Amino acid sequence: MTYRLKPGNETVEADIRRIAAEEFGRIASILAQADLPVPRQVHEVRKSAKRLRSLLRLITPVFEGAAAENNLLRDAARSLSEARDSGAILDSLTRLKLPAEAFLAIEGVLKPDFANTADAKAHTKLLKAFGRDMRSAAKRAAHWRISAEGFDAIRPGLKRSYKRLRGDFAAAIETGEEEATHNWRKSAKTHWHQTLLLNRICPDALDAHARMASRLSESLGDWRDCGLLLEALEATPADLIDKDVLKLARRSALRHQKRLLMKAQRFSGLLTAEKPGALTARWAAYWDTTVS
């Protein structure tokens, strides 16, 4: 499976349908693996849903149904967020590298009980509903129609997504607000995915760009997970964890978030150095050279 457009080999419309079919097929395959732990299923299907949404954003200006399909994917993936977040909180706790005694004390309180019958049934029910939504979306995706071809089908969506990344980055740094940083995180992931989609127009250039975009997305994703950990610690009853252990964990988490934002700022500054028109024109030239 390759999350890549193939300029010159297929029409963009056929390419888009092929990639969508691959991602919907991957979701179906994951959900069919009964022996795969629920947290892993949730994590993997949500990744495919995000790739599909980035694909839709790339063609939104030339696909009339893009907004509706994007909203459906967003809502379906959001229904699984609770199951995803519990695992992310523990991953974030691990990354803090706390003393073993402190780590085990917090893990014992925060670790979800996936053996709990009620929780397991609830998560299974949510995954089944998600699967039904994805099957319906996959049938529609086989008939997606776009109103342009070649790079003309790509240019407006690419430029808009990249412009949004630059704007969200600037807003996050200027305001320091959590919501602005969340917007920056989401637009960074979209740009990373779209760089992967267009990789074949110039692998030498876009491989490096995608690596940096991936590191940016990872840094902001870890920042978000660290925020979930802080919320979980704040909501923990005082009698369950020693107050000094809680204080240590909160302090470590806040420091870690600060480091992650500094790293993300460096990556984002490099990625967004070009103006939207310049980056789009350069990538258009790569496309033309590839198909000529």
Rosetta blueprint (number, residue, H / E / L):
1 M L
2 T L
3 Y L
4 R L
5 L L
6 K L
7 P E
8 G L
9 N L
10 E E
11 T L
12 V H
13 E H
14 A H
15 D H
16 I H
17 R H
18 R H
19 I H
20 A H
21 A H
22 E H
23 E H
24 F H
25 G H
26 R H
27 I H
28 A H
29 S H
30 I H
31 L H
32 A L
33 Q L
34 A L
35 D L
36 L L
37 P L
38 V H
39 P H
40 R H
41 Q H
42 V H
43 H H
44 E H
45 V H
46 R H
47 K H
48 S H
49 A H
50 K H
51 R H
52 L H
53 R H
54 S H
55 L H
56 L H
57 R H
58 L H
59 I H
60 T H
61 P H
62 V H
63 F L
64 E L
65 G L
66 A H
67 A H
68 A H
69 E H
70 N H
71 N H
72 L H
73 L H
74 R H
75 D H
76 A H
77 A H
78 R H
79 S L
80 L L
81 S H
82 E H
83 A H
84 R H
85 D H
86 S H
87 G H
88 A H
89 I H
90 L H
91 D H
92 S H
93 L H
94 T H
95 R H
96 L L
97 K L
98 L L
99 P L
100 A H
101 E H
102 A H
103 F H
104 L H
105 A H
106 I H
107 E H
108 G H
109 V H
110 L H
111 K L
112 P L
113 D L
114 F L
115 A L
116 N L
117 T H
118 A H
119 D H
120 A H
121 K H
122 A H
123 H H
124 T H
125 K H
126 L H
127 L H
128 K H
129 A H
130 F H
131 G H
132 R H
133 D H
134 M H
135 R H
136 S H
137 A H
138 A H
139 K H
140 R H
141 A H
142 A L
143 H L
144 W L
145 R L
146 I L
147 S L
148 A L
149 E L
150 G H
151 F H
152 D H
153 A H
154 I L
155 R H
156 P H
157 G H
158 L H
159 K H
160 R H
161 S H
162 Y H
163 K H
164 R H
165 L H
166 R H
167 G H
168 D H
169 F H
170 A H
171 A H
172 A H
173 I H
174 E H
175 T H
176 G L
177 E L
178 E H
179 E H
180 A H
181 T H
182 H H
183 N H
184 W H
185 R H
186 K H
187 S H
188 A H
189 K H
190 T H
191 H H
192 W H
193 H H
194 Q H
195 T H
196 L H
197 L H
198 L L
199 N H
200 R H
201 I H
202 C L
203 P H
204 D H
205 A H
206 L H
207 D H
208 A H
209 H H
210 A H
211 R H
212 M H
213 A H
214 S H
215 R H
216 L H
217 S H
218 E H
219 S H
220 L H
221 G H
222 D H
223 W H
224 R H
225 D H
226 C H
227 G H
228 L H
229 L H
230 L H
231 E H
232 A H
233 L H
234 E H
235 A H
236 T L
237 P L
238 A L
239 D L
240 L L
241 I L
242 D L
243 K H
244 D H
245 V H
246 L H
247 K H
248 L H
249 A H
250 R H
251 R H
252 S H
253 A H
254 L H
255 R H
256 H H
257 Q H
258 K H
259 R H
260 L H
261 L H
262 M H
263 K H
264 A H
265 Q H
266 R H
267 F H
268 S H
269 G H
270 L H
271 L H
272 T L
273 A L
274 E L
275 K L
276 P H
277 G H
278 A H
279 L H
280 T H
281 A H
282 R H
283 W H
284 A H
285 A H
286 Y H
287 W H
288 D H
289 T H
290 T H
291 V H
292 S L
